[in-house]
Amino acid sequence: MPKDVGGNWTLWQSDGFVLYMELRQDDLSGNFAGRVNIRNKAGYTDVTDAHVSDEEFTFLMGPGRYNGRFDSNGFLSGITYDTRESQGMPQATWHAGEKKFGRR
């Protein structure tokens, strides 16, 4: 059973970016959809290739891949990297603050 990531919540990156997440999770398959607004930037960017399980969370936003894991208490953190880079080296770490994710 995947974690429930649907709704509006915030993701903070170590490089100073703040992402305002607006996600929909319509079924139990673990797929989700939605859009992201980066603080101080106009407009939204759709998330693609988005999937969540009981342990992992991943999505693509433009060329940025976000991979994260839930800890045993339901808190989410991870890394992001530019998919155009051949090594896929992490560019920033991120976390969802005090947001606690439970199962659907």
N, CA, C and O atoms as a GROMACS GRO file, in nm:
protein
  416
    1MET      N    1   0.084  -0.117   0.000
    1MET     CA    2   0.000   0.000   0.000
    1MET      C    3   0.090   0.124   0.000
    1MET      O    4   0.174   0.139   0.089
    2PRO      N    5   0.073   0.213  -0.098
    2PRO     CA    6   0.160   0.331  -0.105
    2PRO      C    7   0.125   0.437   0.000
    2PRO      O    8   0.013   0.441   0.051
    3LYS      N    9   0.221   0.521   0.030
    3LYS     CA   10   0.196   0.637   0.115
    3LYS      C   11   0.104   0.732   0.040
    3LYS      O   12   0.100   0.732  -0.083
    4ASP      N   13   0.029   0.813   0.114
    4ASP     CA   14  -0.061   0.912   0.056
    4ASP      C   15   0.012   1.045   0.045
    4ASP      O   16   0.033   1.112   0.145
    5VAL      N   17   0.051   1.083  -0.079
    5VAL     CA   18   0.122   1.210  -0.100
    5VAL      C   19   0.032   1.317  -0.160
    5VAL      O   20   0.078   1.426  -0.191
    6GLY      N   21  -0.096   1.286  -0.176
    6GLY     CA   22  -0.189   1.382  -0.234
    6GLY      C   23  -0.209   1.503  -0.145
    6GLY      O   24  -0.195   1.496  -0.023
    7GLY      N   25  -0.242   1.615  -0.209
    7GLY     CA   26  -0.270   1.738  -0.136
    7GLY      C   27  -0.168   1.845  -0.164
    7GLY      O   28  -0.085   1.833  -0.254
    8ASN      N   29  -0.175   1.951  -0.085
    8ASN     CA   30  -0.084   2.065  -0.098
    8ASN      C   31   0.015   2.063   0.017
    8ASN      O   32  -0.024   2.062   0.134
    9TRP      N   33   0.143   2.061  -0.016
    9TRP     CA   34   0.247   2.061   0.086
    9TRP      C   35   0.376   2.121   0.028
    9TRP      O   36   0.383   2.149  -0.091
   10THR      N   37   0.475   2.140   0.112
   10THR     CA   38   0.597   2.212   0.074
   10THR      C   39   0.719   2.122   0.084
   10THR      O   40   0.730   2.039   0.174
   11LEU      N   41   0.810   2.142  -0.010
   11LEU     CA   42   0.937   2.069  -0.014
   11LEU      C   43   1.050   2.172  -0.010
   11LEU      O   44   1.053   2.263  -0.093
   12TRP      N   45   1.142   2.159   0.084
   12TRP     CA   46   1.254   2.252   0.100
   12TRP      C   47   1.382   2.188   0.051
   12TRP      O   48   1.413   2.075   0.088
   13GLN      N   49   1.457   2.261  -0.035
   13GLN     CA   50   1.584   2.210  -0.088
   13GLN      C   51   1.701   2.278  -0.018
   13GLN      O   52   1.691   2.391   0.028
   14SER      N   53   1.814   2.206  -0.011
   14SER     CA   54   1.935   2.258   0.053
   14SER      C   55   1.996   2.375  -0.023
   14SER      O   56   2.075   2.450   0.034
   15ASP      N   57   1.962   2.391  -0.150
   15ASP     CA   58   2.015   2.502  -0.229
   15ASP      C   59   1.927   2.627  -0.220
   15ASP      O   60   1.949   2.724  -0.293
   16GLY      N   61   1.829   2.625  -0.132
   16GLY     CA   62   1.745   2.742  -0.108
   16GLY      C   63   1.612   2.743  -0.181
   16GLY      O   64   1.525   2.824  -0.147
   17PHE      N   65   1.593   2.656  -0.278
   17PHE     CA   66   1.464   2.652  -0.348
   17PHE      C   67   1.357   2.594  -0.257
   17PHE      O   68   1.383   2.503  -0.177
   18VAL      N   69   1.237   2.647  -0.270
   18VAL     CA   70   1.120   2.597  -0.197
   18VAL      C   71   1.015   2.563  -0.302
   18VAL      O   72   0.978   2.648  -0.383
   19LEU      N   73   0.966   2.439  -0.299
   19LEU     CA   74   0.868   2.393  -0.395
   19LEU      C   75   0.734   2.375  -0.327
   19LEU      O   76   0.723   2.308  -0.224
   20TYR      N   77   0.631   2.435  -0.386
   20TYR     CA   78   0.495   2.420  -0.337
   20TYR      C   79   0.427   2.311  -0.420
   20TYR      O   80   0.399   2.331  -0.538
   21MET      N   81   0.402   2.198  -0.358
   21MET     CA   82   0.351   2.079  -0.426
   21MET      C   83   0.198   2.080  -0.425
   21MET      O   84   0.137   2.108  -0.322
   22GLU      N   85   0.137   2.049  -0.538
   22GLU     CA   86  -0.008   2.028  -0.549
   22GLU      C   87  -0.026   1.894  -0.621
   22GLU      O   88  -0.021   1.889  -0.744
   23LEU      N   89  -0.047   1.788  -0.545
   23LEU     CA   90  -0.046   1.653  -0.601
   23LEU      C   91  -0.181   1.585  -0.586
   23LEU      O   92  -0.254   1.608  -0.490
   24ARG      N   93  -0.212   1.500  -0.684
   24ARG     CA   94  -0.332   1.415  -0.684
   24ARG      C   95  -0.287   1.269  -0.690
   24ARG      O   96  -0.198   1.233  -0.767
   25GLN      N   97  -0.349   1.188  -0.609
   25GLN     CA   98  -0.320   1.046  -0.608
   25GLN      C   99  -0.455   0.976  -0.611
   25GLN      O  100  -0.520   0.960  -0.508
   26ASP      N  101  -0.496   0.934  -0.730
   26ASP     CA  102  -0.633   0.887  -0.750
   26ASP      C  103  -0.656   0.738  -0.729
   26ASP      O  104  -0.770   0.694  -0.720
   27ASP      N  105  -0.550   0.660  -0.721
   27ASP     CA  106  -0.570   0.516  -0.708
   27ASP      C  107  -0.464   0.456  -0.616
   27ASP      O  108  -0.381   0.528  -0.561
   28LEU      N  109  -0.468   0.326  -0.599
   28LEU     CA  110  -0.375   0.258  -0.509
   28LEU      C  111  -0.252   0.204  -0.580
   28LEU      O  112  -0.173   0.132  -0.520
   29SER      N  113  -0.235   0.238  -0.710
   29SER     CA  114  -0.122   0.185  -0.786
   29SER      C  115   0.010   0.252  -0.747
   29SER      O  116   0.116   0.199  -0.778
   30GLY      N  117   0.003   0.367  -0.682
   30GLY     CA  118   0.124   0.440  -0.646
   30GLY      C  119   0.158   0.551  -0.743
   30GLY      O  120   0.250   0.629  -0.719
   31ASN      N  121   0.084   0.560  -0.853
   31ASN     CA  122   0.107   0.670  -0.946
   31ASN      C  123   0.040   0.796  -0.893
   31ASN      O  124  -0.067   0.789  -0.832
   32PHE      N  125   0.102   0.911  -0.917
   32PHE     CA  126   0.040   1.037  -0.880
   32PHE      C  127   0.069   1.140  -0.987
   32PHE      O  128   0.156   1.120  -1.072
   33ALA      N  129  -0.004   1.249  -0.985
   33ALA     CA  130   0.011   1.358  -1.082
   33ALA      C  131   0.000   1.489  -1.006
   33ALA      O  132  -0.038   1.492  -0.889
   34GLY      N  133   0.032   1.596  -1.074
   34GLY     CA  134   0.017   1.726  -1.013
   34GLY      C  135   0.110   1.828  -1.072
   34GLY      O  136   0.162   1.812  -1.182
   35ARG      N  137   0.129   1.934  -0.994
   35ARG     CA  138   0.213   2.042  -1.041
   35ARG      C  139   0.287   2.104  -0.924
   35ARG      O  140   0.251   2.086  -0.808
   36VAL      N  141   0.392   2.179  -0.958
   36VAL     CA  142   0.479   2.238  -0.858
   36VAL      C  143   0.501   2.385  -0.893
   36VAL      O  144   0.522   2.420  -1.009
   37ASN      N  145   0.497   2.470  -0.791
   37ASN     CA  146   0.536   2.609  -0.806
   37ASN      C  147   0.662   2.630  -0.726
   37ASN      O  148   0.669   2.594  -0.608
   38ILE      N  149   0.762   2.688  -0.790
   38ILE     CA  150   0.887   2.720  -0.720
   38ILE      C  151   0.874   2.861  -0.665
   38ILE      O  152   0.842   2.953  -0.740
   39ARG      N  153   0.898   2.878  -0.536
   39ARG     CA  154   0.882   3.009  -0.472
   39ARG      C  155   0.955   3.117  -0.551
   39ARG      O  156   1.068   3.098  -0.596
   40ASN      N  157   0.889   3.230  -0.567
   40ASN     CA  158   0.941   3.348  -0.637
   40ASN      C  159   0.950   3.329  -0.788
   40ASN      O  160   1.014   3.410  -0.856
   41LYS      N  161   0.890   3.225  -0.842
   41LYS     CA  162   0.885   3.205  -0.987
   41LYS      C  163   0.739   3.200  -1.028
   41LYS      O  164   0.654   3.146  -0.957
   42ALA      N  165   0.710   3.257  -1.143
   42ALA     CA  166   0.572   3.259  -1.192
   42ALA      C  167   0.536   3.124  -1.252
   42ALA      O  168   0.619   3.058  -1.314
   43GLY      N  169   0.413   3.084  -1.233
   43GLY     CA  170   0.361   2.964  -1.299
   43GLY      C  171   0.393   2.834  -1.228
   43GLY      O  172   0.458   2.831  -1.124
   44TYR      N  173   0.345   2.728  -1.290
   44TYR     CA  174   0.359   2.593  -1.237
   44TYR      C  175   0.426   2.503  -1.339
   44TYR      O  176   0.421   2.530  -1.460
   45THR      N  177   0.489   2.398  -1.291
   45THR     CA  178   0.548   2.294  -1.375
   45THR      C  179   0.483   2.162  -1.338
   45THR      O  180   0.473   2.129  -1.220
   46ASP      N  181   0.439   2.087  -1.438
   46ASP     CA  182   0.378   1.956  -1.412
   46ASP      C  183   0.484   1.855  -1.371
   46ASP      O  184   0.598   1.860  -1.418
   47VAL      N  185   0.445   1.764  -1.283
   47VAL     CA  186   0.532   1.651  -1.250
   47VAL      C  187   0.498   1.537  -1.345
   47VAL      O  188   0.382   1.519  -1.383
   48THR      N  189   0.599   1.461  -1.383
   48THR     CA  190   0.581   1.345  -1.470
   48THR      C  191   0.657   1.227  -1.410
   48THR      O  192   0.732   1.243  -1.314
   49ASP      N  193   0.636   1.110  -1.467
   49ASP     CA  194   0.705   0.988  -1.423
   49ASP      C  195   0.705   0.981  -1.270
   49ASP      O  196   0.809   0.962  -1.208
   50ALA      N  197   0.586   0.996  -1.212
   50ALA     CA  198   0.570   1.012  -1.067
   50ALA      C  199   0.515   0.885  -1.004
   50ALA      O  200   0.412   0.832  -1.048
   51HIS      N  201   0.583   0.836  -0.901
   51HIS     CA  202   0.541   0.712  -0.836
   51HIS      C  203   0.578   0.718  -0.687
   51HIS      O  204   0.681   0.774  -0.648
   52VAL      N  205   0.492   0.657  -0.607
   52VAL     CA  206   0.518   0.647  -0.463
   52VAL      C  207   0.487   0.505  -0.418
   52VAL      O  208   0.393   0.442  -0.467
   53SER      N  209   0.565   0.455  -0.325
   53SER     CA  210   0.538   0.326  -0.261
   53SER      C  211   0.534   0.351  -0.111
   53SER      O  212   0.528   0.466  -0.068
   54ASP      N  213   0.539   0.246  -0.033
   54ASP     CA  214   0.541   0.260   0.112
   54ASP      C  215   0.676   0.315   0.160
   54ASP      O  216   0.684   0.369   0.270
   55GLU      N  217   0.780   0.301   0.078
   55GLU     CA  218   0.914   0.341   0.118
   55GLU      C  219   0.974   0.452   0.032
   55GLU      O  220   1.055   0.530   0.082
   56GLU      N  221   0.937   0.460  -0.097
   56GLU     CA  222   1.004   0.551  -0.189
   56GLU      C  223   0.907   0.647  -0.257
   56GLU      O  224   0.787   0.619  -0.270
   57PHE      N  225   0.962   0.761  -0.301
   57PHE     CA  226   0.887   0.868  -0.367
   57PHE      C  227   0.976   0.922  -0.478
   57PHE      O  228   1.092   0.955  -0.454
   58THR      N  229   0.924   0.930  -0.600
   58THR     CA  230   1.005   0.981  -0.711
   58THR      C  231   0.918   1.053  -0.813
   58THR      O  232   0.803   1.015  -0.837
   59PHE      N  233   0.975   1.157  -0.873
   59PHE     CA  234   0.907   1.227  -0.982
   59PHE      C  235   1.010   1.304  -1.063
   59PHE      O  236   1.123   1.327  -1.020
   60LEU      N  237   0.967   1.343  -1.182
   60LEU     CA  238   1.047   1.424  -1.272
   60LEU      C  239   0.979   1.558  -1.288
   60LEU      O  240   0.857   1.564  -1.308
   61MET      N  241   1.055   1.666  -1.279
   61MET     CA  242   1.004   1.801  -1.301
   61MET      C  243   1.101   1.869  -1.396
   61MET      O  244   1.209   1.911  -1.354
   62GLY      N  245   1.063   1.880  -1.524
   62GLY     CA  246   1.158   1.927  -1.624
   62GLY      C  247   1.273   1.828  -1.629
   62GLY      O  248   1.250   1.708  -1.636
   63PRO      N  249   1.397   1.878  -1.626
   63PRO     CA  250   1.512   1.786  -1.626
   63PRO      C  251   1.551   1.739  -1.486
   63PRO      O  252   1.649   1.666  -1.471
   64GLY      N  253   1.478   1.781  -1.384
   64GLY     CA  254   1.514   1.746  -1.246
   64GLY      C  255   1.445   1.621  -1.197
   64GLY      O  256   1.322   1.613  -1.196
   65ARG      N  257   1.523   1.524  -1.157
   65ARG     CA  258   1.471   1.399  -1.098
   65ARG      C  259   1.477   1.413  -0.946
   65ARG      O  260   1.580   1.452  -0.890
   66TYR      N  261   1.367   1.381  -0.880
   66TYR     CA  262   1.357   1.383  -0.734
   66TYR      C  263   1.337   1.240  -0.685
   66TYR      O  264   1.240   1.174  -0.723
   67ASN      N  265   1.427   1.193  -0.602
   67ASN     CA  266   1.417   1.060  -0.541
   67ASN      C  267   1.421   1.075  -0.391
   67ASN      O  268   1.510   1.139  -0.336
   68GLY      N  269   1.324   1.015  -0.323
   68GLY     CA  270   1.320   1.025  -0.178
   68GLY      C  271   1.277   0.897  -0.111
   68GLY      O  272   1.230   0.803  -0.176
   69ARG      N  273   1.293   0.896   0.020
   69ARG     CA  274   1.253   0.781   0.101
   69ARG      C  275   1.179   0.832   0.225
   69ARG      O  276   1.207   0.940   0.277
   70PHE      N  277   1.084   0.752   0.269
   70PHE     CA  278   1.012   0.779   0.393
   70PHE      C  279   1.085   0.710   0.508
   70PHE      O  280   1.125   0.594   0.495
   71ASP      N  281   1.101   0.780   0.619
   71ASP     CA  282   1.159   0.712   0.735
   71ASP      C  283   1.049   0.635   0.808
   71ASP      O  284   0.934   0.636   0.765
   72SER      N  285   1.083   0.570   0.916
   72SER     CA  286   0.987   0.485   0.987
   72SER      C  287   0.871   0.564   1.048
   72SER      O  288   0.769   0.505   1.084
   73ASN      N  289   0.886   0.695   1.061
   73ASN     CA  290   0.780   0.780   1.115
   73ASN      C  291   0.696   0.847   1.007
   73ASN      O  292   0.602   0.920   1.039
   74GLY      N  293   0.728   0.824   0.880
   74GLY     CA  294   0.652   0.882   0.771
   74GLY      C  295   0.706   1.015   0.719
   74GLY      O  296   0.641   1.078   0.636
   75PHE      N  297   0.822   1.059   0.766
   75PHE     CA  298   0.882   1.182   0.716
   75PHE      C  299   0.959   1.152   0.588
   75PHE      O  300   1.016   1.044   0.573
   76LEU      N  301   0.961   1.249   0.496
   76LEU     CA  302   1.015   1.230   0.362
   76LEU      C  303   1.135   1.320   0.338
   76LEU      O  304   1.132   1.438   0.370
   77SER      N  305   1.243   1.262   0.281
   77SER     CA  306   1.360   1.340   0.241
   77SER      C  307   1.428   1.268   0.125
   77SER      O  308   1.402   1.150   0.100
   78GLY      N  309   1.515   1.341   0.054
   78GLY     CA  310   1.580   1.279  -0.060
   78GLY      C  311   1.681   1.369  -0.127
   78GLY      O  312   1.732   1.465  -0.068
   79ILE      N  313   1.709   1.337  -0.254
   79ILE     CA  314   1.804   1.412  -0.335
   79ILE      C  315   1.738   1.448  -0.467
   79ILE      O  316   1.640   1.386  -0.509
   80THR      N  317   1.793   1.549  -0.532
   80THR     CA  318   1.752   1.584  -0.667
   80THR      C  319   1.875   1.600  -0.753
   80THR      O  320   1.981   1.638  -0.704
   81TYR      N  321   1.861   1.569  -0.881
   81TYR     CA  322   1.973   1.584  -0.975
   81TYR      C  323   1.920   1.616  -1.113
   81TYR      O  324   1.802   1.594  -1.143
   82ASP      N  325   2.008   1.670  -1.195
   82ASP     CA  326   1.975   1.707  -1.333
   82ASP      C  327   1.995   1.585  -1.421
   82ASP      O  328   2.106   1.532  -1.429
   83THR      N  329   1.891   1.540  -1.487
   83THR     CA  330   1.899   1.420  -1.570
   83THR      C  331   1.984   1.441  -1.695
   83THR      O  332   2.019   1.344  -1.762
   84ARG      N  333   2.018   1.566  -1.727
   84ARG     CA  334   2.104   1.594  -1.843
   84ARG      C  335   2.250   1.570  -1.811
   84ARG      O  336   2.333   1.562  -1.902
   85GLU      N  337   2.283   1.559  -1.684
   85GLU     CA  338   2.421   1.531  -1.642
   85GLU      C  339   2.446   1.382  -1.656
   85GLU      O  340   2.366   1.301  -1.608
   86SER      N  341   2.554   1.345  -1.720
   86SER     CA  342   2.580   1.203  -1.746
   86SER      C  343   2.603   1.123  -1.618
   86SER      O  344   2.570   1.004  -1.614
   87GLN      N  345   2.657   1.184  -1.514
   87GLN     CA  346   2.682   1.111  -1.389
   87GLN      C  347   2.560   1.110  -1.298
   87GLN      O  348   2.555   1.029  -1.206
   88GLY      N  349   2.462   1.197  -1.321
   88GLY     CA  350   2.346   1.203  -1.233
   88GLY      C  351   2.382   1.234  -1.089
   88GLY      O  352   2.323   1.179  -0.996
   89MET      N  353   2.481   1.322  -1.070
   89MET     CA  354   2.528   1.357  -0.936
   89MET      C  355   2.422   1.440  -0.864
   89MET      O  356   2.359   1.526  -0.926
   90PRO      N  357   2.402   1.416  -0.734
   90PRO     CA  358   2.305   1.497  -0.659
   90PRO      C  359   2.341   1.645  -0.664
   90PRO      O  360   2.457   1.683  -0.649
   91GLN      N  361   2.240   1.729  -0.686
   91GLN     CA  362   2.262   1.872  -0.688
   91GLN      C  363   2.212   1.936  -0.559
   91GLN      O  364   2.259   2.042  -0.520
   92ALA      N  365   2.118   1.870  -0.494
   92ALA     CA  366   2.065   1.923  -0.368
   92ALA      C  367   1.997   1.810  -0.292
   92ALA      O  368   1.950   1.713  -0.351
   93THR      N  369   1.994   1.825  -0.161
   93THR     CA  370   1.910   1.738  -0.080
   93THR      C  371   1.780   1.813  -0.054
   93THR      O  372   1.773   1.934  -0.073
   94TRP      N  373   1.678   1.743  -0.012
   94TRP     CA  374   1.550   1.807   0.016
   94TRP      C  375   1.475   1.730   0.124
   94TRP      O  376   1.507   1.614   0.154
   95HIS      N  377   1.375   1.796   0.181
   95HIS     CA  378   1.290   1.732   0.281
   95HIS      C  379   1.153   1.800   0.279
   95HIS      O  380   1.139   1.911   0.230
   96ALA      N  381   1.055   1.731   0.333
   96ALA     CA  382   0.918   1.782   0.338
   96ALA      C  383   0.885   1.838   0.476
   96ALA      O  384   0.768   1.842   0.515
   97GLY      N  385   0.985   1.881   0.548
   97GLY     CA  386   0.964   1.944   0.679
   97GLY      C  387   0.896   1.851   0.778
   97GLY      O  388   0.932   1.734   0.789
   98GLU      N  389   0.800   1.904   0.849
   98GLU     CA  390   0.729   1.829   0.953
   98GLU      C  391   0.608   1.753   0.899
   98GLU      O  392   0.532   1.695   0.976
   99LYS      N  393   0.590   1.754   0.767
   99LYS     CA  394   0.477   1.680   0.706
   99LYS      C  395   0.501   1.532   0.727
   99LYS      O  396   0.607   1.479   0.693
  100LYS      N  397   0.402   1.466   0.781
  100LYS     CA  398   0.409   1.322   0.809
  100LYS      C  399   0.314   1.250   0.713
  100LYS      O  400   0.196   1.283   0.708
  101PHE      N  401   0.365   1.154   0.637
  101PHE     CA  402   0.286   1.084   0.538
  101PHE      C  403   0.243   0.947   0.590
  101PHE      O  404   0.324   0.872   0.644
  102GLY      N  405   0.116   0.917   0.573
  102GLY     CA  406   0.061   0.787   0.613
  102GLY      C  407   0.020   0.709   0.490
  102GLY      O  408   0.034   0.755   0.377
  103ARG      N  409  -0.030   0.590   0.513
  103ARG     CA  410  -0.078   0.506   0.402
  103ARG      C  411  -0.216   0.550   0.358
  103ARG      O  412  -0.292   0.610   0.435
  104ARG      N  413  -0.246   0.521   0.234
  104ARG     CA  414  -0.379   0.550   0.178
  104ARG      C  415  -0.481   0.457   0.238
  104ARG      O  416  -0.599   0.465   0.204
   0.00000   0.00000   0.00000
